Amino acid sequence: MPDGHAAVTRDSVCPLDCPDTCSLAVTVEDDRVVAVRGSEANPLTESVVCNKVARYYPDFVHGETRLRHPLLRVGTRGDGRFERISWDEAIDRVHDGIAAAIARFGPESVVPFNYAGPHGMLAVGSMDMRFFHRLGASKLDRPPMCGGVKTEACVSVYGNMPGTPPEQGAEAELIVVWGNNVTVSNLHFIRTINRAKARGAKLVVIDPKRVKVAERADLHIAPRPGTDAVLALALAAELERLDAIDRGFVERWTVGADELLTEARGWTVERAAEECGVPAEQIRTLARWYADARPALIAVGNGLERNRNGGNGIRAIVALPALAGKWGVVGGGAVVRAGAAVPKTMARLQRPDLAPEGTRTVNIMDVPRMILAPGAATPIGALFVYNHNPVATHPEQRLVREALSRPDLFVVGCEVQMTDSMAYADVILPACTHFEHADLFPAYGQTYVQRADAVIPPVGEALPNTEIFRRLAARFGFDEPCFRATDAELMDDAIDGADPRLGGIRPSELPLASARNMTAPDGRSPIVPFATVFPTTPSGKAELASELTEAKRGFRIPVYRPLKSDWPLALITPSSADRTNATFGGHEASAGMPPLEIHPDDAAARGIVDGAAVRVWNERGETRLLAAVTDAVRPGVIYSPKGTWARTSPTGDTVNVLMVNDKADLCEGACYNDTRVEVAPA
């Protein structure tokens, strides 16, 4: 059989927006991906991958919705009618459209509208960032969409100190999984939990829904969405009542503990139980267990941040191991920001020095409203949508569509799939999947760095993001050497190759069949916060009262702002087992009307029966879902997974049409879980 036709297995890495970043073994036959499974290269992921990666990737790479050639819109915005054009014509049209916007409104009228479809360092932000900085385009603040609230919260307390590596939780006597649906979006932490429980550890799950891991919990606490700050403050006060504050640790390693405890004392167990909607005895039980356990570990999920109290909730939660002295031992503390261990050199990779001084920065959540803003000093004239599907992921979905339909807005799309958002582009540039180019993969939820090469040639005329932006830079006449950097050179710019933990190996030469562990900075010791790594705050301590947060956000210690709404039901939209955000939303497994989980009491009060179609609405819009009546969700809360595409709804609108675009207490982050609605039979 000729070369290229026999089945071979090649090493790769999963690039999806997930804390685990699994190593992969990819079976290739006739230059096609035919099977994807886990490999042993990454010791944390240990050959296990989620079902969606194993089942859906071949279709994602080679299926009917794959974009293979540059396209030009020939129909109305949004109707999806395009014709094939050459790369040269596509690059010329992108150049001319962007140049026209700059001529009308200036370079800041060009906005890169991208997020994190792939998490490889080259694909997510390298040559593209150099291009937009050199162009003078508006800078985009991406973290408010996801992760930024949690990051600002943790940094305000601990600086850039990495938290506890997740695998160390096997040594814990108590694990608290807080707002983290680990079986869907942090799969390999299940192994850690299993190992800890086999040694006798207790498991507590805090989530408004009885997620799968809660079925194995010794205690499941289901607070009202957005009240986690209250629960954490009440736990702090109860720890003080139990004389479980570690005064020695607090004196040596914290700032502001007295201020925090003063605020916490106002939240008695009884008052907190009423506000959170949980039994008071559950709070007392958790406080006792947490006081007695050593090591005790809290695994904090991203779902906690998506409300008006998200930042302060996380600040209060991550203060608990400092108050109780749970840091400083293997398996103790909190699983937060483990990826901070990686010595990234982002300025060298993305070259922000190329941007003109004073270039404006726009919040990613504000872009649709800015497009429609009348009389703006600098209107948005050109939008470059890539690594992102805003129609499927942003709140206020109707407004997003209206913004993308503005007649004089020039829209460039760069994508792997024909998504809902690409239907609004004037020109579409076909991008490679990560299986078709080299990249470097750190993770945000663990400490390993991996490298991958292409396992198949590009599909059709698709190009890697790096090459697309090299061509655009050349077309715009940007002749600086940084725009001719190869992918290998970009990798070497992305991570500090002199760091001792790389063992003298250049990032671009890391072995493909293994993962490099970012230990403590000495290159030998494991990461144990407060033993081998330490806070990088101004004080060098855990700042439970933060002057930086006070100066930037107006409060020193965690505070709670209750949400008032005339709508009776809280809609939460966590991750789906079939999608990573909206990725794989075009697969057949995501077809059909999505479920809406609703408590039996709420269903009975509205005449809703299991399996029936329901209408879900508020002042922003309406969608249709299928009722799943279950006591897995608490009364007053309904649940439907995020990331669905328009084809799943008979109205053409998904749950995103209902979502508020309010700002959280930190990072000006998204408040998806502050959405309130009503439900009735359809």
Phi and psi in degrees as a GROMACS rama.xvg file:
@    title "Ramachandran Plot"
@    xaxis  label "Phi"
@    yaxis  label "Psi"
@TYPE xy
-63.6527  154.197  PRO-2
-56.7473  143.395  ASP-3
92.5549  -11.9236  GLY-4
-104.581  -28.599  HIS-5
-71.9969  145.325  ALA-6
-68.5959  131.481  ALA-7
-133.793  156.785  VAL-8
-113.013  128.989  THR-9
-126.706  150.432  ARG-10
-77.545  142.682  ASP-11
-154.436  -173.609  SER-12
-141.19  142.785  VAL-13
-77.8827  128.655  CYS-14
-97.7022  4.59345  PRO-15
-73.0389  162.787  LEU-16
-75.551  80.5286  ASP-17
-148.564  143.937  CYS-18
-68.8015  -13.5266  PRO-19
-87.039  -38.1936  ASP-20
51.3245  69.8429  THR-21
-71.1502  146.563  CYS-22
-80.0062  143.535  SER-23
-123.969  151.436  LEU-24
-116.271  117.697  ALA-25
-112.129  123.071  VAL-26
-89.1976  125.45  THR-27
-120.014  132.748  VAL-28
-139.208  128.798  GLU-29
54.2055  42.2459  ASP-30
61.3846  26.7846  ASP-31
-124.804  142.333  ARG-32
-75.7119  118.382  VAL-33
-111.947  -18.2657  VAL-34
-157.144  145.319  ALA-35
-133.469  126.939  VAL-36
-141.353  171.749  ARG-37
-76.5236  156.825  GLY-38
-124.542  173.458  SER-39
-92.6381  5.367  GLU-40
-60.9364  -41.0239  ALA-41
-95.2695  115.219  ASN-42
-62.4241  -25.9789  PRO-43
-72.7562  -43.6624  LEU-44
-85.5374  -21.0525  THR-45
45.6246  50.8409  GLU-46
73.7443  3.94664  SER-47
-105.55  131.033  VAL-48
-130.27  162.292  VAL-49
-73.327  159.605  CYS-50
-61.2642  -37.8601  ASN-51
-64.3649  -38.6369  LYS-52
-66.9951  -44.0546  VAL-53
-66.8798  -35.2578  ALA-54
-96.2882  -32.0132  ARG-55
-104.315  -13.864  TYR-56
-64.7496  -42.0836  TYR-57
-56.2981  -41.3871  PRO-58
-69.3513  -36.4782  ASP-59
-60.1632  -37.9435  PHE-60
-80.8396  -37.5516  VAL-61
-121.531  0.612161  HIS-62
-74.1524  -179.098  GLY-63
-66.0346  -27.6201  GLU-64
-88.8374  3.81095  THR-65
-68.3527  133.727  ARG-66
-84.6033  123.601  LEU-67
-116.654  -17.4786  ARG-68
-142.361  153.832  HIS-69
-60.2671  143.695  PRO-70
-132.092  149.079  LEU-71
-119.665  131.918  LEU-72
-68.1004  132.861  ARG-73
-123.529  -3.18114  VAL-74
-114.779  -163.758  GLY-75
-75.7481  145.944  THR-76
-51.2534  127.637  ARG-77
95.3798  -15.3792  GLY-78
-88.7279  -6.55874  ASP-79
78.3309  24.1887  GLY-80
-99.3338  121.437  ARG-81
-138.735  161.051  PHE-82
-127.613  151.028  GLU-83
-72.8064  138.287  ARG-84
-133.609  171.152  ILE-85
-81.1493  164.43  SER-86
-62.9783  -40.6203  TRP-87
-60.2398  -44.9806  ASP-88
-65.7558  -39.838  GLU-89
-61.268  -46.2828  ALA-90
-63.2502  -40.7651  ILE-91
-62.3858  -43.6195  ASP-92
-66.711  -38.725  ARG-93
-63.4276  -44.8209  VAL-94
-58.3083  -47.4261  HIS-95
-67.5387  -39.4191  ASP-96
-66.1384  -42.9435  GLY-97
-68.7669  -41.3878  ILE-98
-62.3744  -36.8574  ALA-99
-65.9489  -40.7387  ALA-100
-63.3757  -42.1467  ALA-101
-64.0477  -39.4235  ILE-102
-63.9793  -34.4622  ALA-103
-80.1561  -44.2274  ARG-104
-126.916  -6.80193  PHE-105
97.6165  164.602  GLY-106
-64.3941  -27.9158  PRO-107
-69.1242  -9.9402  GLU-108
-74.2537  -9.34885  SER-109
-92.2677  127.478  VAL-110
-127.083  121.306  VAL-111
-75.3336  122.101  PRO-112
-112.464  79.9809  PHE-113
-132.395  154.742  ASN-114
-130.87  -115.095  TYR-115
-143.319  49.2887  ALA-116
-53.7357  -54.663  GLY-117
-100.735  149.754  PRO-118
-107.097  7.87585  HIS-119
-64.0743  143.889  GLY-120
-65.4518  -30.9  MET-121
-77.2215  -43.1858  LEU-122
-72.1304  -35.3697  ALA-123
-80.1422  -26.6838  VAL-124
178.069  91.3416  GLY-125
-143.685  -92.4265  SER-126
-62.3674  -33.695  MET-127
-61.3544  -42.1754  ASP-128
-67.4707  -38.2023  MET-129
-59.4596  -43.297  ARG-130
-62.2171  -51.2353  PHE-131
-67.7853  -35.6751  PHE-132
-62.4461  -46.0093  HIS-133
-65.799  -34.9176  ARG-134
-66.2778  -26.0526  LEU-135
86.0573  16.883  GLY-136
-65.5347  159.712  ALA-137
-57.751  143.198  SER-138
-83.7232  145.11  LYS-139
-109.796  124.63  LEU-140
-87.4341  101.991  ASP-141
-86.0388  -34.1091  ARG-142
-56.1076  -27.1788  PRO-143
-57.5084  -23.469  PRO-144
-69.2152  -39.3423  MET-145
-167.196  135.312  CYS-146
90.2619  -24.7506  GLY-147
-70.4712  -37.4205  GLY-148
-63.5889  -47.8073  VAL-149
-61.0043  -43.0039  LYS-150
-63.1559  -48.6681  THR-151
-61.9533  -37.5644  GLU-152
-62.4595  -49.5791  ALA-153
-67.4211  -40.4332  CYS-154
-64.767  -35.109  VAL-155
-63.1413  -27.6097  SER-156
-95.039  -42.9273  VAL-157
-121.398  1.78703  TYR-158
67.0708  -146.776  GLY-159
-93.0278  20.9111  ASN-160
-65.0876  128.217  MET-161
-68.6824  145.306  PRO-162
-80.5224  -167.57  GLY-163
-70.0104  127.799  THR-164
-58.0472  136.533  PRO-165
-61.6158  -31.7646  PRO-166
-67.2285  -21.5909  GLU-167
-67.9002  -16.788  GLN-168
-60.5502  -15.8396  GLY-169
-60.7941  -21.3311  ALA-170
-89.399  -5.29094  GLU-171
-76.2065  150.254  ALA-172
-90.254  -20.7368  GLU-173
-144.408  130.845  LEU-174
-119.771  127.904  ILE-175
-110.549  112.235  VAL-176
-94.3421  107.882  VAL-177
-115.043  109.688  TRP-178
63.0658  37.2223  GLY-179
-139.13  102.592  ASN-180
-81.0936  79.8882  ASN-181
-63.8646  -30.8301  VAL-182
-69.1992  -22.1115  THR-183
-99.3451  -41.3227  VAL-184
-128.058  13.5529  SER-185
-159.867  52.4463  ASN-186
-53.455  -40.3563  LEU-187
-77.8534  -9.29106  HIS-188
-70.1856  -19.1208  PHE-189
-59.9174  -40.2835  ILE-190
-62.3293  -41.7449  ARG-191
-59.5482  -45.3586  THR-192
-60.9911  -44.9174  ILE-193
-60.9109  -41.734  ASN-194
-67.3998  -39.066  ARG-195
-66.8222  -43.5172  ALA-196
-65.9198  -32.5424  LYS-197
-63.6746  -24.0148  ALA-198
-95.474  6.12014  ARG-199
101.578  8.63962  GLY-200
-70.6847  152.08  ALA-201
-91.4681  150.988  LYS-202
-124.491  128.623  LEU-203
-119.576  133.325  VAL-204
-119.26  127.061  VAL-205
-114.922  111.52  ILE-206
-167.079  138.582  ASP-207
-62.8819  -18.0472  PRO-208
-114.071  144.33  LYS-209
-79.0716  81.3898  ARG-210
-68.2941  169.486  VAL-211
-57.7453  -41.3749  LYS-212
-65.3741  -25.1307  VAL-213
-66.9759  -21.8153  ALA-214
-65.6427  -19.8317  GLU-215
-102.154  1.94086  ARG-216
-78.5238  149.144  ALA-217
-76.8927  -21.0773  ASP-218
-153.712  127.619  LEU-219
-116.271  121.556  HIS-220
-110.029  127.252  ILE-221
-118.065  80.8912  ALA-222
-75.2888  160.526  PRO-223
-62.2751  141.402  ARG-224
-55.291  135.447  PRO-225
89.276  1.7769  GLY-226
-106.901  14.7666  THR-227
-63.6175  -32.0685  ASP-228
-61.2138  -41.2427  ALA-229
-62.8796  -46.0694  VAL-230
-60.6981  -44.1389  LEU-231
-66.5918  -40.3999  ALA-232
-65.5474  -38.7792  LEU-233
-65.1677  -37.3501  ALA-234
-64.0915  -40.4921  LEU-235
-60.4506  -44.2832  ALA-236
-65.4955  -38.2277  ALA-237
-70.3233  -35.346  GLU-238
-60.9115  -39.67  LEU-239
-64.742  -42.0072  GLU-240
-62.6683  -33.1001  ARG-241
-81.7985  3.17057  LEU-242
58.0387  39.5626  ASP-243
-107.846  11.6118  ALA-244
-77.1635  127.377  ILE-245
-82.1025  92.1763  ASP-246
-63.0503  -34.4336  ARG-247
-64.9886  -46.0684  GLY-248
-65.6103  -43.9057  PHE-249
-58.932  -43.5263  VAL-250
-66.9571  -40.3915  GLU-251
-79.3668  -35.5495  ARG-252
-123.454  4.36333  TRP-253
-128.789  158.737  THR-254
-127.485  131.56  VAL-255
87.691  13.3976  GLY-256
-62.1326  -39.3213  ALA-257
-64.2749  -40.1261  ASP-258
-62.672  -43.5546  GLU-259
-64.4492  -43.9127  LEU-260
-66.6371  -32.2304  LEU-261
-61.9824  -44.19  THR-262
-65.5867  -40.1904  GLU-263
-65.0795  -34.8157  ALA-264
-61.1411  -23.7577  ARG-265
-69.5627  -17.1322  GLY-266
-103.402  81.5137  TRP-267
-63.5428  162.296  THR-268
-56.3668  -43.25  VAL-269
-66.2005  -43.767  GLU-270
-66.1255  -42.2125  ARG-271
-65.5852  -40.5003  ALA-272
-60.0456  -40.1488  ALA-273
-66.9075  -43.7219  GLU-274
-68.2119  -39.7741  GLU-275
-82.726  -17.913  CYS-276
73.1508  36.6859  GLY-277
-128.267  157.193  VAL-278
-64.0288  137.176  PRO-279
-58.7748  -35.6228  ALA-280
-65.3806  -27.9927  GLU-281
-64.3146  -39.6345  GLN-282
-65.7575  -43.6454  ILE-283
-63.729  -41.5847  ARG-284
-62.2434  -47.1686  THR-285
-61.9091  -41.047  LEU-286
-60.9216  -43.3607  ALA-287
-64.0622  -47.3585  ARG-288
-60.8928  -42.7426  TRP-289
-67.1424  -38.5496  TYR-290
-62.6662  -38.4502  ALA-291
-84.5574  -23.5314  ASP-292
-84.6622  138.878  ALA-293
-156.467  113.43  ARG-294
-75.9023  151.377  PRO-295
-126.586  134.692  ALA-296
-130.545  135.779  LEU-297
-111.833  125.51  ILE-298
-104.517  109.571  ALA-299
-96.987  125.342  VAL-300
-94.143  169.22  GLY-301
-76.8491  -19.7905  ASN-302
-59.717  -25.8862  GLY-303
-63.3004  -26.5989  LEU-304
-84.3005  -12.5975  GLU-305
-88.6937  51.1842  ARG-306
-157.491  172.109  ASN-307
-63.1857  -20.6794  ARG-308
-107.653  14.7852  ASN-309
-59.8509  -45.9886  GLY-310
-65.559  -44.847  GLY-311
-71.3544  -30.6237  ASN-312
-61.8383  -45.5741  GLY-313
-68.6276  -39.7571  ILE-314
-57.7562  -44.1312  ARG-315
-67.6511  -36.6544  ALA-316
-67.0623  -48.7144  ILE-317
-74.3299  -9.14504  VAL-318
-75.1897  -23.7557  ALA-319
-59.4539  -46.632  LEU-320
-65.3839  -24.3057  PRO-321
-74.7183  -43.6168  ALA-322
-62.9577  -39.4373  LEU-323
-94.9827  3.12528  ALA-324
65.36  38.4517  GLY-325
-89.5949  -6.40715  LYS-326
-79.5126  170.527  TRP-327
89.1183  2.26136  GLY-328
-130.002  150.347  VAL-329
-60.3266  126.498  VAL-330
88.5285  2.3921  GLY-331
-107.237  165.013  GLY-332
103.259  -125.223  GLY-333
-148.314  140.347  ALA-334
-86.3559  91.7609  VAL-335
-143.362  134.292  VAL-336
54.6987  40.3812  ARG-337
-59.3764  -31.2747  ALA-338
-66.1213  -12.2219  GLY-339
-64.7986  -11.2033  ALA-340
-70.126  -20.0098  ALA-341
-76.9042  128.564  VAL-342
-81.3947  68.9804  PRO-343
-69.7355  147.331  LYS-344
-123.538  73.0015  THR-345
-67.1506  -35.168  MET-346
-64.4493  -36.9254  ALA-347
-69.4984  -35.0934  ARG-348
-75.2476  -45.2965  LEU-349
-101.131  -13.7828  GLN-350
54.313  58.6867  ARG-351
-63.2416  -17.2666  PRO-352
-64.6134  -17.4712  ASP-353
-74.7598  -19.4025  LEU-354
-76.6352  142.094  ALA-355
-60.7149  143.777  PRO-356
-60.0479  136.053  GLU-357
85.7287  5.05762  GLY-358
-57.5241  134.12  THR-359
-69.9851  154.61  ARG-360
-118.014  132.546  THR-361
-116.792  141.977  VAL-362
-72.9631  130.396  ASN-363
-56.0027  -31.4338  ILE-364
-72.629  -18.567  MET-365
-93.4675  -8.26564  ASP-366
-58.4416  -48.5755  VAL-367
-58.2552  -43.1691  PRO-368
-65.7694  -35.8807  ARG-369
-65.7054  -36.1875  MET-370
-61.1042  -36.6038  ILE-371
-93.6248  -1.32702  LEU-372
-67.5071  120.819  ALA-373
-75.9629  138.743  PRO-374
69.019  24.5272  GLY-375
-64.4359  144.153  ALA-376
-58.9967  -42.1477  ALA-377
-127.846  94.5374  THR-378
-63.7938  158.135  PRO-379
-84.197  117.219  ILE-380
-104.977  -23.525  GLY-381
-143.608  136.965  ALA-382
-126.422  131.452  LEU-383
-114.59  103.875  PHE-384
-96.8419  117.176  VAL-385
-153.471  156.73  TYR-386
52.774  29.7211  ASN-387
-160.761  145.15  HIS-388
-130.427  75.213  ASN-389
-61.5947  -31.7062  PRO-390
-61.2453  -32.8768  VAL-391
-93.3144  -11.6902  ALA-392
-122.935  -20.5406  THR-393
-85.9713  154.614  HIS-394
-71.042  173.26  PRO-395
51.8047  59.5345  GLU-396
-59.4956  -38.3741  GLN-397
-64.9772  -37.7075  ARG-398
-67.3896  -36.4563  LEU-399
-61.4224  -45.698  VAL-400
-63.4229  -41.3371  ARG-401
-61.5565  -41.3669  GLU-402
-63.9873  -46.1423  ALA-403
-68.483  -15.8586  LEU-404
-93.589  -1.21744  SER-405
-56.7794  123.508  ARG-406
-59.0599  -37.3282  PRO-407
-93.3963  8.77662  ASP-408
-86.2978  128.771  LEU-409
-92.1519  122.434  PHE-410
-117.528  121.677  VAL-411
-104.649  133.498  VAL-412
-115.288  141.359  GLY-413
-135.746  113.211  CYS-414
-153.827  165.31  GLU-415
-89.5362  -38.6198  VAL-416
-118.895  156.274  GLN-417
-80.0478  89.4341  MET-418
-87.4863  174.352  THR-419
-57.3001  -36.2031  ASP-420
-73.63  -36.3017  SER-421
-62.763  -23.8313  MET-422
-61.8767  -15.7444  ALA-423
-99.652  1.3201  TYR-424
-80.288  150.132  ALA-425
-83.5423  -37.9126  ASP-426
-133.273  135.504  VAL-427
-116.057  129.104  ILE-428
-106.691  122.516  LEU-429
-77.3474  124.912  PRO-430
-101.086  152.338  ALA-431
-74.5531  148.405  CYS-432
-75.4539  168.865  THR-433
-67.2533  -15.9461  HIS-434
-72.1445  -8.6906  PHE-435
-114.091  9.22487  GLU-436
-155.431  163.176  HIS-437
-81.6951  150.212  ALA-438
-163.654  170.171  ASP-439
-119.994  133.103  LEU-440
-127.705  93.1786  PHE-441
-78.7127  -174.542  PRO-442
-139.062  156.195  ALA-443
-95.2869  -8.68375  TYR-444
-114.965  4.72931  GLY-445
-155.357  -179.57  GLN-446
-110.191  11.8327  THR-447
-97.0149  143.266  TYR-448
-112.633  135.765  VAL-449
-133.045  155.757  GLN-450
-123.151  148.766  ARG-451
-136.726  146.94  ALA-452
-105.05  167.721  ASP-453
-60.4182  139.062  ALA-454
-104.984  -16.0216  VAL-455
-139.3  160.062  ILE-456
-68.1191  162.256  PRO-457
-55.5168  140.53  PRO-458
-80.391  127.247  VAL-459
59.5894  -131.891  GLY-460
-102.55  17.1473  GLU-461
-60.4284  148.529  ALA-462
-130.051  152.277  LEU-463
-64.5982  152.708  PRO-464
-52.3244  -40.3603  ASN-465
-60.7107  -42.7566  THR-466
-71.6745  -36.6831  GLU-467
-58.6204  -44.1992  ILE-468
-80.0728  -23.1566  PHE-469
-61.8476  -45.0854  ARG-470
-65.6144  -39.6066  ARG-471
-65.6711  -41.6502  LEU-472
-59.9306  -43.0098  ALA-473
-63.7765  -40.6575  ALA-474
-65.287  -31.6932  ARG-475
-84.973  -0.395774  PHE-476
81.0919  19.0629  GLY-477
-80.7444  107.704  PHE-478
-109.345  11.566  ASP-479
-63.9983  147.755  GLU-480
-56.2083  -29.6896  PRO-481
-62.5958  -20.456  CYS-482
-87.5576  -2.80394  PHE-483
-107.548  6.42635  ARG-484
-60.9785  136.675  ALA-485
-76.2165  168.783  THR-486
-62.3557  -36.9841  ASP-487
-63.1069  -41.0032  ALA-488
-66.677  -35.8342  GLU-489
-64.317  -40.9535  LEU-490
-59.2081  -42.8158  MET-491
-69.582  -23.3946  ASP-492
-78.9884  -19.3161  ASP-493
-81.7118  -31.5044  ALA-494
-133.647  144.617  ILE-495
-70.5354  101.824  ASP-496
-66.9437  -15.7856  GLY-497
-84.0576  -7.44263  ALA-498
-62.1271  131.741  ASP-499
-60.7172  -21.9267  PRO-500
-70.8488  -16.0339  ARG-501
-85.1685  -6.29566  LEU-502
61.4364  30.6779  GLY-503
80.6535  3.74562  GLY-504
-91.7917  131.675  ILE-505
-65.6328  142.702  ARG-506
-53.0325  -36.398  PRO-507
-73.3964  -6.60725  SER-508
-118.218  11.7736  GLU-509
-57.8775  137.171  LEU-510
-58.7958  142.284  PRO-511
-74.9492  -27.3124  LEU-512
-98.2894  20.7509  ALA-513
-149.804  168.713  SER-514
-122.694  138.733  ALA-515
-95.6677  120.974  ARG-516
-83.6251  126.339  ASN-517
-87.4745  93.2492  MET-518
-76.2916  -161.717  THR-519
-61.6858  158.741  ALA-520
-56.9099  -20.7596  PRO-521
-72.1789  -8.34898  ASP-522
82.068  1.80936  GLY-523
-126.535  -43.7187  ARG-524
-81.7347  148.089  SER-525
-68.283  157.387  PRO-526
-74.1361  115.054  ILE-527
-132.588  100.143  VAL-528
-54.4772  135.734  PRO-529
72.6808  9.49911  PHE-530
-127.926  -46.2571  ALA-531
-120.463  -16.7589  THR-532
-132.052  153.252  VAL-533
-140.336  161.54  PHE-534
-58.1229  145.437  PRO-535
-111.928  24.377  THR-536
-68.6711  165.988  THR-537
-54.3039  -34.3734  PRO-538
-85.3545  -14.0767  SER-539
74.4421  13.4213  GLY-540
-128.693  173.972  LYS-541
-74.7192  116.391  ALA-542
-95.5771  89.4114  GLU-543
-71.812  -23.0653  LEU-544
-117.4  122.811  ALA-545
-113.045  120.445  SER-546
-68.9043  -33.9138  GLU-547
-64.5139  -42.8641  LEU-548
-68.0408  -36.683  THR-549
-61.9526  -45.0496  GLU-550
-66.6508  -36.5734  ALA-551
-90.3032  -35.8723  LYS-552
-121.098  -11.846  ARG-553
95.9252  8.12652  GLY-554
-145.306  141.232  PHE-555
-87.5181  -38.0476  ARG-556
-120.449  162.513  ILE-557
-59.5528  132.905  PRO-558
-127.457  165.579  VAL-559
-125.185  131.16  TYR-560
-118.203  106.666  ARG-561
-64.371  147.748  PRO-562
-100.644  124.886  LEU-563
-106.686  134.561  LYS-564
-151.443  145.75  SER-565
-84.3346  -9.77724  ASP-566
-87.0133  137.006  TRP-567
-83.7503  -20.8434  PRO-568
-117.638  135.598  LEU-569
-88.4941  121.765  ALA-570
-96.888  120.041  LEU-571
-112.19  143.923  ILE-572
-132.207  72.046  THR-573
-74.4521  -173.962  PRO-574
-67.3297  156.002  SER-575
-104.668  149.905  SER-576
-71.7093  -14.7271  ALA-577
-102.037  -7.74074  ASP-578
-142.599  156  ARG-579
-109.669  107.494  THR-580
52.347  -118.625  ASN-581
-101.133  -3.15939  ALA-582
-64.5882  136.092  THR-583
77.6383  6.753  PHE-584
-64.8386  -18.0215  GLY-585
-87.2633  -4.65756  GLY-586
-75.6216  153.703  HIS-587
-59.4021  -28.7833  GLU-588
-64.0026  -20.3123  ALA-589
-102.153  12.1872  SER-590
-79.8828  163.413  ALA-591
87.4905  163.973  GLY-592
-68.0613  128.953  MET-593
-71.0193  160.775  PRO-594
-81.2792  155.75  PRO-595
-126.668  108.626  LEU-596
-80.6282  131.642  GLU-597
-141.549  140.709  ILE-598
-67.7857  146.245  HIS-599
-54.4863  -36.8563  PRO-600
-65.6068  -43.1364  ASP-601
-67.8026  -37.0061  ASP-602
-66.6311  -45.7151  ALA-603
-62.4285  -39.483  ALA-604
-64.4939  -19.1014  ALA-605
-114.117  6.63405  ARG-606
67.516  30.5188  GLY-607
-98.3211  132.713  ILE-608
-114.725  155.009  VAL-609
-59.5645  133.821  ASP-610
87.1603  -5.53403  GLY-611
-84.1699  150.429  ALA-612
-72.3481  139.278  ALA-613
-129.751  153.443  VAL-614
-100.595  135.823  ARG-615
-122.208  126.423  VAL-616
-149.861  161.106  TRP-617
-153.518  -164.934  ASN-618
-67.7101  -12.5512  GLU-619
-93.278  -21.3131  ARG-620
163.834  -164.282  GLY-621
-151.044  146.585  GLU-622
-140.634  172.879  THR-623
-119.215  137.274  ARG-624
-141.303  169.63  LEU-625
-103.689  123.761  LEU-626
-68.0957  133.036  ALA-627
-123.019  99.8029  ALA-628
-80.1313  119.922  VAL-629
-157.66  145.067  THR-630
-86.2734  11.0923  ASP-631
-68.6764  -23.1069  ALA-632
-103.8  147.528  VAL-633
-75.54  156.946  ARG-634
-57.3264  142.512  PRO-635
86.9052  -4.15737  GLY-636
-124.144  135.799  VAL-637
-121.559  156.203  ILE-638
-136.334  129.727  TYR-639
-146.943  134.348  SER-640
-68.9876  150.074  PRO-641
-83.0615  171.77  LYS-642
85.343  11.2117  GLY-643
-74.9836  153.404  THR-644
-97.3418  163.574  TRP-645
-58.5537  -30.2973  ALA-646
-63.8215  -15.601  ARG-647
-81.0761  -10.1687  THR-648
-119.552  131.011  SER-649
-64.1272  -20.5503  PRO-650
-87.3534  -10.488  THR-651
80.5659  -5.54628  GLY-652
-108.39  139.937  ASP-653
-102.521  -172.95  THR-654
-59.0795  -21.4018  VAL-655
-65.3827  -20.2434  ASN-656
-66.6449  -21.5868  VAL-657
-89.6835  -14.82  LEU-658
-79.3068  139.506  MET-659
-74.1199  154.786  VAL-660
-116.58  45.6  ASN-661
-79.0314  169.906  ASP-662
-111.554  138.585  LYS-663
-73.3277  173.668  ALA-664
-71.2264  -23.8232  ASP-665
-123.577  151.756  LEU-666
65.6706  2.68566  CYS-667
52.2735  42.1608  GLU-668
-81.0603  166.634  GLY-669
-69.6076  148.685  ALA-670
-121.322  50.2614  CYS-671
-51.0935  -41.8481  TYR-672
-82.734  7.34888  ASN-673
-91.5778  7.37975  ASP-674
-71.1844  131.835  THR-675
-124.203  140.282  ARG-676
-146.843  178.228  VAL-677
-127.084  157.276  GLU-678
-134.083  143.29  VAL-679
-151.502  161.908  ALA-680
-58.4157  142.36  PRO-681
